[in-house]
Amino acid sequence: MPVTGSLNLVADPDLAAAGAQLEDRLMRWADGIQVPEFLELIDPLVSRVLAAAFQWVGASEGTIWLANPGSGHLVAAFNTGPQASDLIGFEQPLDQGIVSLVYANEQAYCENEIAGRETHDTTLDRKLGKETAALLAVPFYFAFGLRGVISCVQLRDADGPPAAGFDSRHVEELASTATLAERLINSRLLLASLGLDHV
């Protein structure tokens, strides 16, 4: 049987009307979300999906950057690297760096010689004592809006060999993973809003 991509499920008019209210409620809730609240959404399944994607693309580690337009920053909210505790909470100005550019343009970015780019902000490299050799980043959506960026990097020692780099397959994989994470998070939010999160 061919897959059409559409469900054979007719919308209930009453539920559809409530759906607009639910969408608005979740958008307003997510607009003010902070890192501790966001981490509650990263359950073991979401974490596993992200870690598997970061490994598949050959990243040293991956990060979810949560946007806080009110403060003018992207905040590192989730990281899979060995220095995650040092990174979580780090603020990247929305008007600096490539990750912020991905957020502003809502376009994926892939660069294998990142150190030579003028737009690369080395503040985080200096903080962690690492050198970013390659960067891959995609916009991240949930709760019916753009909420941040998912990025992953290949790191190297200053005198180490060149990084393997990323390619178009890796861009597609990370973008697909961001969509899957969005759906998993949205599912949790919708179930919680309807009082069905115990199911």
N, C-alpha and C positions, 0 to 999 in steps of 0.2 A: 504494500500500500504506500503510495507516495506521501511524503510529508509536506503539508502546505504551509506550515508555520502559523496557522490560525486555529484557535480552539473552537470546537462546535459547542459553544456555551453561550446562550442568549443572556444578555445583561438584564438583571432585575431592576426595573425602574426605581424602586425605593432605595435599593442599595447603590445604584448609580448616583442618585441625588446625594446620598450620604458620602459617596466617594469623594466628591469635590470638597466637602467639609474636612474629610480625613486628610486629603492631600494638603490642604491649606494648613491644617494643624501640624502635620509632620514637617512641613517646610518651615514654619515659624519655630518649632522646637529645634530643628537642626541648625537654624540660623544662629542660635546661641550656644551650641554644643561646645563643651570644653573637653580637654584630653581625657580626664577620668571617665566621663560619660561615654565618650567615643570608644574607649577601650572595653567597656561593657558590651559593646556590639561586636567586638572581635572575639567571637567564641572559638573553640578549638577547630571547628570546621573551616571557618574563614581563615584562621591562622595557618592551617594546613594547606589550603588552596594557594595562599600567597607564598608560603615557603617553597612549595613545589614549583611554582612558576619562577621564582627567583633562582632556584637551583637549575631549572631547565634552560634558562637563558644564559647561564654561566656567570651570574652575578656574585660578587663577594658578599653583598648584603642588599637588603631592600628596605625602603622607608615609605610610610604613608605620611604625607604632609597635610595637615588640616588647616583650612583657611579661616582666618579671623579678620575679616575686612575691617571691623571696628577698630582693631589695634594696628591694622596695616601690615600684618605678618602672616606667613605660613608657619605653622608650628609642627615640629616632628612629633607625631602622636604614636607611631608604631615603628619598630625596627627589628630586623632579624640578626643583626651583627653582634659580635662579642662585646661591643661598647654601647649596647642599646641604652643602658642606664645613664650613660653620659650624654647620649644624644636626645632622648625623650625630653621634650620641653624646649629644645633649641628653637629659637625664632629666626626665621629668614624673612627680611623685609620684602614686601610684595613688589617693590620697584627695583629689586636687585637680584641678579643671578638667573640662571637658565630655568630652574624649577619654577620660579615665579613667572617667567615668560610662558611656560607651558600652561600655567593657570590662567594667565591673562588672555592667551590666544586660543585656549582649548584645543591645542594641537599637540600631537605626540612629537617627541624630540629624541634623536639618536646621534651621539657623537663619540667617536673613538679616539680623538686626540683633544680631549677636553681641556687639558692643562694649557694649551696654547690659545684658547679662546678668551677674548677680552671680556665677554659676558659671563665667564665662569667666576663665581664668587668663591674665593679660597678660605673664607672665614672658618667654615666647618672643617676643612682639611687641617688647618692649623690647630684647631681645638682638639681634634682627635689624633693628631700626629700622623696623618696618612696623606697619600697623594692619590687623587681620583684620576684614573687613566681613561675610563670610558663611562658614559652616562646614558641611561635610557629612562625616559619619563613619559607618562601619559596622564591626561586629566582624569579625575576621580569624581564620580557622581553617586549620590544616594539621597533618599528623602526628597526626590523630585527636583534636585538642583545640583549645580556644580559645588562640590564641597572641598576640593583640594587636588592633590597630585599624588600618584604612586610613582616612585622612582627606584631605580636600582643602579648600582655602580660596580665597576671593576676597579679594585684598588691595587696599588703596587708600591714597593719600597722605592725610594728615590733612585737607587742604583740597580733596581731589579729589571728583569726582562720586560719587554712590551706586553701589554694586556692582549688577550685574544680578540676583544672587541665584540660589538653587537651588530646584528644585521636585521633586514626587514622581517625575517621570521620571528625574531625576538620581539620586535615592535608589535607584531600581530598577536603574539602570545601574551604579552603584558597587557595589551588593550583588551583582549578577551578575558583575561583574569580580572581586570578591573570591572568589567561588566558582570562577571559572575559574582564577585564580591558585592557589587551593588545590589544584585538580586537577592543574595542571601541576607544582607543587612535590611533591605526593604521588607523582606518577608518577616523578619523578626519584629520590625517596627509595626507592620500592619497587624500581625497577630497580637502584639502587646496592646495596641490601640483598641482592638476588638475584644480584649479580655480572653483571647484564645492561646496565649503563650504557654499555657500548661499542657497543650495538646502535643 
